[in-house]
Amino acid sequence: MLTATAAGALLGALWFVPSANATGEEPARTEPSAAPSTQVTQQARAASEATDTTADGTRLADTGSFDTTPYVVGGTAFLALGAGFVAYSVRRERLGF
């Protein structure tokens, strides 16, 4: 039973590992586009207008980071699950089950 639980916990932890596919959904372009699309232009304008500056006037770039909340929540949950297994096994060992 403990082995099945450990295997399930491992599979659950692997659920939160992002996949890194080296190939795209669409074939690669043979010619680069000469002009940026309107969406790229609008995003560049919005980013330049919303750029923060620090106290010394340095402008910070928008890194476009993704939402890491599911990874933090999943990692915390599985860390707590592992700590629970350790505490349970220590308890069983001390009580002589």
Steps between C-alpha positions, in 0.01 A plus 500: 500500500782739584672425168183579307462826692862594431458422130183708488677788674787481253264503203312790655825692544598434140169651391641842592820462296468713186567334168765639270417411143779577258273494197222745438144441392558682171786457252780753510477804276735514208503880475499738794225760501622843395269700728379417850136406534252748646474296819876519556497872433215557746671290765825694455318830540317379810822367651688824436220705658473272804873458565595566862799707596712461809631777726810552286297519177579150374216352297406140576403262221182293503618139512164350414523237772228237530271425793685274745212464748409139403862392538534660843170358624572152360852495635385609843224239506735217405764621745238487776392155382860376517548650846183324607632166375825551689317593821270199461789258448692640799188464715451140390864422570492647852176327594625165366230424245 
